[in-house]
């Protein structure tokens, strides 16, 4: 397994991680036994970096990941997140709570659900506008001193917030959506990460499955699939974005790889400190994703991809309005 260093002074992890969100919900029906088998397959294949959050499920994803790692805890670099609050009785609702007292409560709850003594990387899932980032990160730093957490991370934050947080305690990783169809971090965030020595973790590097080329119609989604409510998967946006993916499909064919492998290879090629965490429920898709590590893109390849899929080409916002207000703070 190829590895990458997560930040200037951070740990070494597998060059591709596994985003575990979809193992429990969001993308239609799921099966815990299949998810556990996929997690075991990932560990067998040398994937060390697993990413979950207390909001996934809510809560059930951490329990699932805890079951999967069990006696294999030493093989895993375990990341989880807090701050995005969901009500199990109304999972569609979203709230934010990053007050210092909540930081400690959330960490203890995650440790219990994961059945571990220490979390390797603990992220603030979304910035709480009611709480200064210095207060939140100060409380998170207390978790490091207490031995409950090894490294700290932030998700979907602005350059200003990253700098302010990093001044309180070193931030090891910043996680944001980044892919061929989501280029937002190129507006200063990636540069700030390089300057500060912060690792960058790219979630949804396959555009929530769209960049694989497997999604051909909105009818492909189950009735409860989260993507039905996302602007990029609706109406005219869907057709526009599908045409872009067809261009990716053609380039992948010429390169002798799959569209998913080309999309992941593109993310990997952007910077050696970027670690993508594609998610999947199926072992065969995991193996396909890992094949991206063998795809080498020349500068000519990268220029060709940029010409057919430039920044800003995607139609539609990546989240509905309520969730979009929670990113980039």
KEGU-435467 format. One record per residue (C-alpha): residue number from 0; residue in one letter; x negated, z, y. Coordinates in steps of 0.02 Angstrom, whole numbers, plus 50000, padded with zeros to 5 digits. Layout:
REM KEGU-435467
<pt num="NUM" residuo="A" u="X" w="Z" v="Y"/>
...
This chain:
REM KEGU-435467
<pt num="0" residuo="X" u="50000" w="50000" v="50000"/>
<pt num="1" residuo="X" u="49936" w="49955" v="50172"/>
<pt num="2" residuo="X" u="49932" w="50099" v="50296"/>
<pt num="3" residuo="X" u="49939" w="50123" v="50483"/>
<pt num="4" residuo="X" u="49892" w="50268" v="50595"/>
<pt num="5" residuo="X" u="50041" w="50340" v="50688"/>
<pt num="6" residuo="X" u="49969" w="50366" v="50861"/>
<pt num="7" residuo="X" u="49792" w="50399" v="50919"/>
<pt num="8" residuo="X" u="49783" w="50572" v="50842"/>
<pt num="9" residuo="X" u="49926" w="50561" v="50719"/>
<pt num="10" residuo="X" u="49940" w="50544" v="50531"/>
<pt num="11" residuo="X" u="49914" w="50392" v="50422"/>
<pt num="12" residuo="X" u="50073" w="50325" v="50344"/>
<pt num="13" residuo="X" u="50127" w="50174" v="50243"/>
<pt num="14" residuo="X" u="50129" w="50017" v="50352"/>
<pt num="15" residuo="X" u="50315" w="50000" v="50315"/>
<pt num="16" residuo="X" u="50426" w="50152" v="50308"/>
<pt num="17" residuo="X" u="50604" w="50169" v="50247"/>
<pt num="18" residuo="X" u="50747" w="50202" v="50366"/>
<pt num="19" residuo="X" u="50871" w="50305" v="50266"/>
<pt num="20" residuo="X" u="51024" w="50299" v="50380"/>
<pt num="21" residuo="X" u="51117" w="50166" v="50283"/>
<pt num="22" residuo="X" u="51097" w="50257" v="50118"/>
<pt num="23" residuo="X" u="51240" w="50373" v="50165"/>
<pt num="24" residuo="X" u="51356" w="50279" v="50283"/>
<pt num="25" residuo="X" u="51378" w="50148" v="50419"/>
<pt num="26" residuo="X" u="51361" w="49989" v="50315"/>
<pt num="27" residuo="X" u="51510" w="49994" v="50198"/>
<pt num="28" residuo="X" u="51528" w="50080" v="50029"/>
<pt num="29" residuo="X" u="51378" w="50174" v="49963"/>
<pt num="30" residuo="X" u="51328" w="50252" v="49799"/>
<pt num="31" residuo="X" u="51218" w="50406" v="49798"/>
<pt num="32" residuo="X" u="51143" w="50367" v="49628"/>
<pt num="33" residuo="X" u="51090" w="50194" v="49685"/>
<pt num="34" residuo="X" u="51021" w="50268" v="49845"/>
<pt num="35" residuo="X" u="50921" w="50397" v="49748"/>
<pt num="36" residuo="X" u="50853" w="50261" v="49635"/>
<pt num="37" residuo="X" u="50801" w="50159" v="49787"/>
<pt num="38" residuo="X" u="50713" w="50309" v="49864"/>
<pt num="39" residuo="X" u="50621" w="50340" v="49701"/>
<pt num="40" residuo="X" u="50573" w="50156" v="49693"/>
<pt num="41" residuo="X" u="50506" w="50166" v="49871"/>
<pt num="42" residuo="X" u="50395" w="50314" v="49827"/>
<pt num="43" residuo="X" u="50336" w="50225" v="49670"/>
<pt num="44" residuo="X" u="50290" w="50074" v="49776"/>
<pt num="45" residuo="X" u="50185" w="50179" v="49893"/>
<pt num="46" residuo="X" u="50306" w="50199" v="50038"/>
<pt num="47" residuo="X" u="50264" w="50369" v="50110"/>
<pt num="48" residuo="X" u="50361" w="50369" v="50275"/>
<pt num="49" residuo="X" u="50546" w="50417" v="50258"/>
<pt num="50" residuo="X" u="50658" w="50429" v="50411"/>
<pt num="51" residuo="X" u="50823" w="50523" v="50418"/>
<pt num="52" residuo="X" u="50924" w="50625" v="50544"/>
<pt num="53" residuo="X" u="51049" w="50767" v="50547"/>
<pt num="54" residuo="X" u="51177" w="50648" v="50624"/>
<pt num="55" residuo="X" u="51176" w="50531" v="50475"/>
<pt num="56" residuo="X" u="51324" w="50572" v="50365"/>
<pt num="57" residuo="X" u="51335" w="50682" v="50467"/>
<pt num="58" residuo="X" u="51215" w="50798" v="50376"/>
<pt num="59" residuo="X" u="51234" w="50717" v="50204"/>
<pt num="60" residuo="X" u="51086" w="50599" v="50224"/>
<pt num="61" residuo="X" u="50964" w="50743" v="50241"/>
<pt num="62" residuo="X" u="51034" w="50820" v="50083"/>
<pt num="63" residuo="X" u="51014" w="50654" v="49992"/>
<pt num="64" residuo="X" u="50834" w="50632" v="50050"/>
<pt num="65" residuo="X" u="50797" w="50812" v="50002"/>
<pt num="66" residuo="X" u="50861" w="50778" v="49827"/>
<pt num="67" residuo="X" u="50755" w="50621" v="49815"/>
<pt num="68" residuo="X" u="50589" w="50695" v="49866"/>
<pt num="69" residuo="X" u="50604" w="50857" v="49765"/>
<pt num="70" residuo="X" u="50443" w="50881" v="49668"/>
<pt num="71" residuo="X" u="50367" w="50730" v="49757"/>
<pt num="72" residuo="X" u="50361" w="50815" v="49927"/>
<pt num="73" residuo="X" u="50172" w="50794" v="49939"/>
<pt num="74" residuo="X" u="50192" w="50604" v="49932"/>
<pt num="75" residuo="X" u="50307" w="50597" v="50083"/>
<pt num="76" residuo="X" u="50283" w="50596" v="50270"/>
<pt num="77" residuo="X" u="50456" w="50659" v="50316"/>
<pt num="78" residuo="X" u="50539" w="50624" v="50482"/>
<pt num="79" residuo="X" u="50708" w="50686" v="50542"/>
<pt num="80" residuo="X" u="50798" w="50698" v="50708"/>
<pt num="81" residuo="X" u="50914" w="50811" v="50807"/>
<pt num="82" residuo="X" u="51010" w="50804" v="50971"/>
<pt num="83" residuo="X" u="51145" w="50678" v="50930"/>
<pt num="84" residuo="X" u="51296" w="50782" v="50881"/>
<pt num="85" residuo="X" u="51440" w="50724" v="50771"/>
<pt num="86" residuo="X" u="51593" w="50817" v="50714"/>
<pt num="87" residuo="X" u="51620" w="50800" v="50525"/>
<pt num="88" residuo="X" u="51808" w="50801" v="50561"/>
<pt num="89" residuo="X" u="51788" w="50656" v="50683"/>
<pt num="90" residuo="X" u="51627" w="50564" v="50637"/>
<pt num="91" residuo="X" u="51659" w="50423" v="50760"/>
<pt num="92" residuo="X" u="51636" w="50542" v="50908"/>
<pt num="93" residuo="X" u="51462" w="50564" v="50980"/>
<pt num="94" residuo="X" u="51393" w="50705" v="51087"/>
<pt num="95" residuo="X" u="51224" w="50768" v="51144"/>
<pt num="96" residuo="X" u="51148" w="50940" v="51134"/>
<pt num="97" residuo="X" u="50962" w="50967" v="51162"/>
<pt num="98" residuo="X" u="50967" w="51141" v="51235"/>
<pt num="99" residuo="X" u="50820" w="51251" v="51179"/>
<pt num="100" residuo="X" u="50929" w="51365" v="51073"/>
<pt num="101" residuo="X" u="51003" w="51211" v="50987"/>
<pt num="102" residuo="X" u="50827" w="51146" v="50949"/>
<pt num="103" residuo="X" u="50788" w="51298" v="50843"/>
<pt num="104" residuo="X" u="50959" w="51302" v="50757"/>
<pt num="105" residuo="X" u="50953" w="51116" v="50716"/>
<pt num="106" residuo="X" u="50778" w="51127" v="50642"/>
<pt num="107" residuo="X" u="50823" w="51273" v="50530"/>
<pt num="108" residuo="X" u="50978" w="51181" v="50470"/>
<pt num="109" residuo="X" u="50878" w="51023" v="50432"/>
<pt num="110" residuo="X" u="50746" w="51121" v="50337"/>
<pt num="111" residuo="X" u="50883" w="51196" v="50229"/>
<pt num="112" residuo="X" u="50969" w="51030" v="50195"/>
<pt num="113" residuo="X" u="50805" w="50941" v="50157"/>
<pt num="114" residuo="X" u="50750" w="51090" v="50051"/>
<pt num="115" residuo="X" u="50575" w="51088" v="50126"/>
<pt num="116" residuo="X" u="50469" w="51217" v="50216"/>
<pt num="117" residuo="X" u="50404" w="51098" v="50349"/>
<pt num="118" residuo="X" u="50458" w="50936" v="50434"/>
<pt num="119" residuo="X" u="50316" w="50815" v="50465"/>
<pt num="120" residuo="X" u="50389" w="50727" v="50617"/>
<pt num="121" residuo="X" u="50533" w="50799" v="50717"/>
<pt num="122" residuo="X" u="50617" w="50684" v="50842"/>
<pt num="123" residuo="X" u="50736" w="50711" v="50985"/>
<pt num="124" residuo="X" u="50867" w="50583" v="50936"/>
<pt num="125" residuo="X" u="50934" w="50553" v="51111"/>
<pt num="126" residuo="X" u="50896" w="50632" v="51280"/>
<pt num="127" residuo="X" u="51025" w="50759" v="51338"/>
<pt num="128" residuo="X" u="51053" w="50723" v="51524"/>
<pt num="129" residuo="X" u="51105" w="50904" v="51551"/>
<pt num="130" residuo="X" u="50937" w="50973" v="51493"/>
<pt num="131" residuo="X" u="50766" w="50937" v="51571"/>
<pt num="132" residuo="X" u="50656" w="50852" v="51444"/>
<pt num="133" residuo="X" u="50523" w="50983" v="51479"/>
<pt num="134" residuo="X" u="50641" w="51119" v="51416"/>
<pt num="135" residuo="X" u="50685" w="51025" v="51258"/>
<pt num="136" residuo="X" u="50506" w="50978" v="51214"/>
<pt num="137" residuo="X" u="50448" w="51153" v="51257"/>
<pt num="138" residuo="X" u="50567" w="51221" v="51125"/>
<pt num="139" residuo="X" u="50511" w="51087" v="51002"/>
<pt num="140" residuo="X" u="50330" w="51139" v="51032"/>
<pt num="141" residuo="X" u="50381" w="51313" v="50980"/>
<pt num="142" residuo="X" u="50430" w="51241" v="50810"/>
<pt num="143" residuo="X" u="50253" w="51173" v="50791"/>
<pt num="144" residuo="X" u="50179" w="51343" v="50832"/>
<pt num="145" residuo="X" u="50297" w="51422" v="50705"/>
<pt num="146" residuo="X" u="50238" w="51302" v="50570"/>
<pt num="147" residuo="X" u="50410" w="51226" v="50545"/>
<pt num="148" residuo="X" u="50359" w="51056" v="50614"/>
<pt num="149" residuo="X" u="50193" w="50963" v="50614"/>
<pt num="150" residuo="X" u="50218" w="50826" v="50744"/>
<pt num="151" residuo="X" u="50344" w="50787" v="50882"/>
<pt num="152" residuo="X" u="50433" w="50625" v="50922"/>
<pt num="153" residuo="X" u="50561" w="50551" v="51040"/>
<pt num="154" residuo="X" u="50689" w="50414" v="51013"/>
<pt num="155" residuo="X" u="50752" w="50284" v="51138"/>
<pt num="156" residuo="X" u="50673" w="50358" v="51294"/>
<pt num="157" residuo="X" u="50609" w="50284" v="51456"/>
<pt num="158" residuo="X" u="50426" w="50278" v="51508"/>
<pt num="159" residuo="X" u="50455" w="50418" v="51633"/>
<pt num="160" residuo="X" u="50533" w="50531" v="51502"/>
<pt num="161" residuo="X" u="50392" w="50495" v="51380"/>
<pt num="162" residuo="X" u="50261" w="50539" v="51508"/>
<pt num="163" residuo="X" u="50348" w="50701" v="51559"/>
<pt num="164" residuo="X" u="50371" w="50752" v="51377"/>
<pt num="165" residuo="X" u="50192" w="50710" v="51331"/>
<pt num="166" residuo="X" u="50130" w="50822" v="51472"/>
<pt num="167" residuo="X" u="50217" w="50970" v="51390"/>
<pt num="168" residuo="X" u="50160" w="50937" v="51212"/>
<pt num="169" residuo="X" u="50077" w="50785" v="51130"/>
<pt num="170" residuo="X" u="50207" w="50660" v="51070"/>
<pt num="171" residuo="X" u="50151" w="50579" v="50909"/>
<pt num="172" residuo="X" u="50282" w="50442" v="50896"/>
<pt num="173" residuo="X" u="50417" w="50357" v="50996"/>
<pt num="174" residuo="X" u="50555" w="50275" v="50895"/>
<pt num="175" residuo="X" u="50661" w="50134" v="50967"/>
<pt num="176" residuo="X" u="50750" w="49981" v="50906"/>
<pt num="177" residuo="X" u="50630" w="49834" v="50904"/>
<pt num="178" residuo="X" u="50643" w="49665" v="50822"/>
<pt num="179" residuo="X" u="50651" w="49480" v="50861"/>
<pt num="180" residuo="X" u="50824" w="49507" v="50934"/>
<pt num="181" residuo="X" u="50791" w="49673" v="51022"/>
<pt num="182" residuo="X" u="50641" w="49662" v="51137"/>
<pt num="183" residuo="X" u="50683" w="49806" v="51256"/>
<pt num="184" residuo="X" u="50523" w="49907" v="51220"/>
<pt num="185" residuo="X" u="50420" w="49764" v="51291"/>
<pt num="186" residuo="X" u="50479" w="49819" v="51464"/>
<pt num="187" residuo="X" u="50344" w="49951" v="51481"/>
<pt num="188" residuo="X" u="50375" w="50066" v="51334"/>
<pt num="189" residuo="X" u="50252" w="49985" v="51213"/>
<pt num="190" residuo="X" u="50118" w="49982" v="51347"/>
<pt num="191" residuo="X" u="50149" w="50165" v="51386"/>
<pt num="192" residuo="X" u="50133" w="50209" v="51202"/>
<pt num="193" residuo="X" u="49965" w="50120" v="51193"/>
<pt num="194" residuo="X" u="49904" w="50205" v="51352"/>
<pt num="195" residuo="X" u="49955" w="50379" v="51295"/>
<pt num="196" residuo="X" u="49903" w="50356" v="51113"/>
<pt num="197" residuo="X" u="50081" w="50374" v="51050"/>
<pt num="198" residuo="X" u="50133" w="50283" v="50891"/>
<pt num="199" residuo="X" u="50283" w="50167" v="50897"/>
<pt num="200" residuo="X" u="50412" w="50168" v="50757"/>
<pt num="201" residuo="X" u="50525" w="50015" v="50755"/>
<pt num="202" residuo="X" u="50697" w="50048" v="50685"/>
<pt num="203" residuo="X" u="50819" w="49908" v="50639"/>
<pt num="204" residuo="X" u="50674" w="49782" v="50632"/>
<pt num="205" residuo="X" u="50791" w="49666" v="50536"/>
<pt num="206" residuo="X" u="50929" w="49672" v="50667"/>
<pt num="207" residuo="X" u="51042" w="49780" v="50557"/>
<pt num="208" residuo="X" u="51027" w="49648" v="50422"/>
<pt num="209" residuo="X" u="51068" w="49498" v="50532"/>
<pt num="210" residuo="X" u="50889" w="49431" v="50532"/>
<pt num="211" residuo="X" u="50887" w="49423" v="50342"/>
<pt num="212" residuo="X" u="51001" w="49271" v="50348"/>
<pt num="213" residuo="X" u="51118" w="49351" v="50221"/>
<pt num="214" residuo="X" u="51258" w="49380" v="50346"/>
<pt num="215" residuo="X" u="51357" w="49221" v="50374"/>
<pt num="216" residuo="X" u="51523" w="49282" v="50444"/>
<pt num="217" residuo="X" u="51603" w="49440" v="50516"/>
<pt num="218" residuo="X" u="51709" w="49434" v="50359"/>
<pt num="219" residuo="X" u="51553" w="49485" v="50261"/>
<pt num="220" residuo="X" u="51574" w="49662" v="50326"/>
<pt num="221" residuo="X" u="51678" w="49796" v="50241"/>
<pt num="222" residuo="X" u="51822" w="49866" v="50342"/>
<pt num="223" residuo="X" u="51724" w="50025" v="50382"/>
<pt num="224" residuo="X" u="51559" w="49937" v="50420"/>
<pt num="225" residuo="X" u="51484" w="50004" v="50581"/>
<pt num="226" residuo="X" u="51429" w="49830" v="50634"/>
<pt num="227" residuo="X" u="51608" w="49774" v="50661"/>
<pt num="228" residuo="X" u="51606" w="49875" v="50823"/>
<pt num="229" residuo="X" u="51440" w="49810" v="50889"/>
<pt num="230" residuo="X" u="51448" w="49672" v="51021"/>
<pt num="231" residuo="X" u="51314" w="49563" v="50940"/>
<pt num="232" residuo="X" u="51420" w="49544" v="50784"/>
<pt num="233" residuo="X" u="51580" w="49495" v="50873"/>
<pt num="234" residuo="X" u="51662" w="49334" v="50933"/>
<pt num="235" residuo="X" u="51556" w="49202" v="51017"/>
<pt num="236" residuo="X" u="51405" w="49318" v="51011"/>
<pt num="237" residuo="X" u="51405" w="49308" v="50822"/>
<pt num="238" residuo="X" u="51398" w="49118" v="50821"/>
<pt num="239" residuo="X" u="51263" w="49112" v="50953"/>
<pt num="240" residuo="X" u="51155" w="49237" v="50860"/>
<pt num="241" residuo="X" u="51184" w="49153" v="50693"/>
<pt num="242" residuo="X" u="51112" w="48992" v="50765"/>
<pt num="243" residuo="X" u="50954" w="49088" v="50812"/>
<pt num="244" residuo="X" u="50940" w="49158" v="50637"/>
<pt num="245" residuo="X" u="50954" w="48982" v="50566"/>
<pt num="246" residuo="X" u="50796" w="48939" v="50663"/>
<pt num="247" residuo="X" u="50711" w="49091" v="50587"/>
<pt num="248" residuo="X" u="50768" w="49033" v="50416"/>
<pt num="249" residuo="X" u="50686" w="48863" v="50444"/>
<pt num="250" residuo="X" u="50523" w="48941" v="50504"/>
<pt num="251" residuo="X" u="50521" w="49058" v="50354"/>
<pt num="252" residuo="X" u="50546" w="48912" v="50235"/>
<pt num="253" residuo="X" u="50400" w="48822" v="50313"/>
<pt num="254" residuo="X" u="50294" w="48979" v="50299"/>
<pt num="255" residuo="X" u="50342" w="49006" v="50116"/>
<pt num="256" residuo="X" u="50427" w="49173" v="50142"/>
<pt num="257" residuo="X" u="50602" w="49240" v="50169"/>
<pt num="258" residuo="X" u="50683" w="49263" v="50340"/>
<pt num="259" residuo="X" u="50672" w="49452" v="50319"/>
<pt num="260" residuo="X" u="50487" w="49442" v="50281"/>
<pt num="261" residuo="X" u="50455" w="49331" v="50431"/>
<pt num="262" residuo="X" u="50551" w="49449" v="50546"/>
<pt num="263" residuo="X" u="50456" w="49601" v="50482"/>
<pt num="264" residuo="X" u="50289" w="49511" v="50489"/>
<pt num="265" residuo="X" u="50326" w="49470" v="50672"/>
<pt num="266" residuo="X" u="50352" w="49655" v="50713"/>
<pt num="267" residuo="X" u="50195" w="49705" v="50619"/>
<pt num="268" residuo="X" u="50096" w="49573" v="50713"/>
<pt num="269" residuo="X" u="50143" w="49638" v="50885"/>
<pt num="270" residuo="X" u="50028" w="49789" v="50879"/>
<pt num="271" residuo="X" u="49929" w="49878" v="50742"/>
<pt num="272" residuo="X" u="50005" w="50045" v="50795"/>
<pt num="273" residuo="X" u="50185" w="49989" v="50763"/>
<pt num="274" residuo="X" u="50266" w="50051" v="50602"/>
<pt num="275" residuo="X" u="50432" w="49967" v="50559"/>
<pt num="276" residuo="X" u="50559" w="50065" v="50457"/>
<pt num="277" residuo="X" u="50682" w="49939" v="50383"/>
<pt num="278" residuo="X" u="50825" w="50016" v="50287"/>
<pt num="279" residuo="X" u="50904" w="49959" v="50126"/>
<pt num="280" residuo="X" u="51005" w="50031" v="49983"/>
<pt num="281" residuo="X" u="50938" w="49913" v="49851"/>
<pt num="282" residuo="X" u="50770" w="49911" v="49764"/>
<pt num="283" residuo="X" u="50762" w="49721" v="49762"/>
<pt num="284" residuo="X" u="50781" w="49715" v="49951"/>
<pt num="285" residuo="X" u="50647" w="49848" v="49968"/>
<pt num="286" residuo="X" u="50527" w="49741" v="49867"/>
<pt num="287" residuo="X" u="50569" w="49590" v="49974"/>
<pt num="288" residuo="X" u="50533" w="49690" v="50132"/>
<pt num="289" residuo="X" u="50367" w="49751" v="50064"/>
<pt num="290" residuo="X" u="50321" w="49569" v="50036"/>
<pt num="291" residuo="X" u="50309" w="49552" v="50225"/>
<pt num="292" residuo="X" u="50144" w="49646" v="50216"/>
<pt num="293" residuo="X" u="50068" w="49491" v="50135"/>
<pt num="294" residuo="X" u="50132" w="49370" v="50267"/>
<pt num="295" residuo="X" u="49999" w="49325" v="50393"/>
<pt num="296" residuo="X" u="50056" w="49249" v="50557"/>
<pt num="297" residuo="X" u="49930" w="49150" v="50658"/>
<pt num="298" residuo="X" u="49939" w="49137" v="50847"/>
<pt num="299" residuo="X" u="50016" w="48965" v="50822"/>
<pt num="300" residuo="X" u="50150" w="49043" v="50711"/>
<pt num="301" residuo="X" u="50185" w="49178" v="50840"/>
<pt num="302" residuo="X" u="50197" w="49050" v="50980"/>
<pt num="303" residuo="X" u="50317" w="48945" v="50876"/>
<pt num="304" residuo="X" u="50427" w="49096" v="50840"/>
<pt num="305" residuo="X" u="50427" w="49142" v="51024"/>
<pt num="306" residuo="X" u="50479" w="48966" v="51071"/>
<pt num="307" residuo="X" u="50633" w="48967" v="50959"/>
<pt num="308" residuo="X" u="50678" w="49152" v="50978"/>
<pt num="309" residuo="X" u="50616" w="49210" v="51149"/>
<pt num="310" residuo="X" u="50650" w="49380" v="51225"/>
<pt num="311" residuo="X" u="50825" w="49388" v="51294"/>
<pt num="312" residuo="X" u="50894" w="49251" v="51182"/>
<pt num="313" residuo="X" u="51012" w="49366" v="51088"/>
<pt num="314" residuo="X" u="51193" w="49371" v="51145"/>
<pt num="315" residuo="X" u="51280" w="49539" v="51166"/>
<pt num="316" residuo="X" u="51228" w="49718" v="51192"/>
<pt num="317" residuo="X" u="51154" w="49807" v="51042"/>
<pt num="318" residuo="X" u="51276" w="49953" v="51052"/>
<pt num="319" residuo="X" u="51450" w="49981" v="51120"/>
<pt num="320" residuo="X" u="51453" w="50045" v="51299"/>
<pt num="321" residuo="X" u="51460" w="50231" v="51256"/>
<pt num="322" residuo="X" u="51305" w="50225" v="51149"/>
<pt num="323" residuo="X" u="51213" w="50109" v="51268"/>
<pt num="324" residuo="X" u="51225" w="50245" v="51399"/>
<pt num="325" residuo="X" u="51124" w="50358" v="51284"/>
<pt num="326" residuo="X" u="50970" w="50245" v="51272"/>
<pt num="327" residuo="X" u="50827" w="50220" v="51392"/>
<pt num="328" residuo="X" u="50845" w="50388" v="51481"/>
